[in-house]
Amino acid sequence: MAKYIGGDLGGTNVRAGIVDTETGEVSNLISVPTIGREGHDAVLHRMADLFLNVIKTSGLQVTDIGGIGIGAPGKIDSEKGHTVFLPNLYGNWENVPVTEMIKDYTGLPTYLLNDVRAITFGEWKFGAGRGVRSMAVVAIGTGIGGGMVINNQLHLGLDGMAGELGHTMIDFNGPLCGCGNHGCLEAYASSPAIAAAGLKAVVQGWTTKIGELAGYDLNKITAKTVSTAASMGDQVAIEIYEQVGFYLGIAISNTILTIAPERIVIGGGGVQAGDILLNPIRRTIKERVRMVDVEKITIVPAELGDNGGVIGNALWAYQRNEL
Ligand SMILES: [Zn+2]
């Protein structure tokens, strides 16, 4: 049994906890605000203090901990342990030597992964992907992230960037995406895209509960508002999820045809819509994938929730360090 720290660097909060690598159990989970506007040096010091604080509150010594795994949103270089481009984090994160700085400060070996690659690893080891040889994860949030396990290995690819399902294209001439390309899945099916579709329906005066649920304040319409309306049977909201599920289903069909996984795990805040989102994904895959036996593939929600990243990062650090 080994104890590792799993950390999650997010746009709003940094979270960390101690993970038992044998059971996946998380303890002493603590969250502090990121405050990205103070710059990356301040954020990294706050993170290092958080890690030491997690160890202190657990009653363990630094020497009882095997190492630290950190997940970051965006483009990172897992080999070097540098961030490359973090579009959802305030400030300039170009080539910041995250693992080096955290290691110097805490004395513990430190590893860096893209946040959704970490969720993928966690879900595969202890969540919705247990027991399969190959799987893909799609996480729907502010953006759309992804990750893949192929033949019992977290597949990282060049610089750790394999699995960017949110930036696979579903329309070559589609709208501009945050990455600079046009027609990426993320522009059609992320939480902001779902919220925007809900907003549009209200502004166009369609008969829908979305406006009422947001107290007729257009600024308050979120993906959660649309999913709540859909769960109440609101036809406009259900239609939005049918469309979003279709787009996701197309991108996932292409992934299935590329790696032929046994399981697809849908995570992130977007999965709160449940079968209202999963059913159109399943239907689209059945209609569009002919060359792989989709009857053998299960499409399921993630099981580890917010802890998926913490668990996956800790396990990744353990694997890199000891195995
Ligand atoms: Zn993109």
Boltz pocket constraint, residues with backbone or C-beta under 6 A from the ligand:
constraints:
  - pocket:
      binder: B
      contacts: [[A, 166], [A, 167], [A, 177], [A, 178], [A, 179], [A, 180], [A, 181], [A, 184], [A, 186]]
      max_distance: 6.0
